[in-house]
């Protein structure tokens, strides 16, 4: 699975969970007049479950992003160690391009 697919899937999941939280929150607010009623208790239970699911999905997504970032960092570090002069040349080229773009003004 590619990083973009993970990000898109994670975003879609979180958006779905947040939409559910909002929907359940709105329903709970509509039922606040009957705080002792069964509708309020059921809405509160659904809201708590949805919120718990959203939090766990957010933690999972954060762990995935941290893992992918560390992998990219280690890969970059290994490349720089294996090809130091290419890395210096690439850095110099990027610096030159940025300098030219800033100097155009």
BELRA-V556176 format. One line per field, one symbol per residue. burial: I if it has 9 or more other C-alpha atoms within 8 Angstrom, else O. Layout:
burial: ???
This chain:
burial: OOOOOIOOOIOOIIOOIIOIIOOIIOIIOOIOOOOOOOOIIOIIOIIOOIIOIIOOIIOOIOOOOOOIOOOOOOOOOOIIOOOIOOIOOOOOOOOOOOOOOOOOO
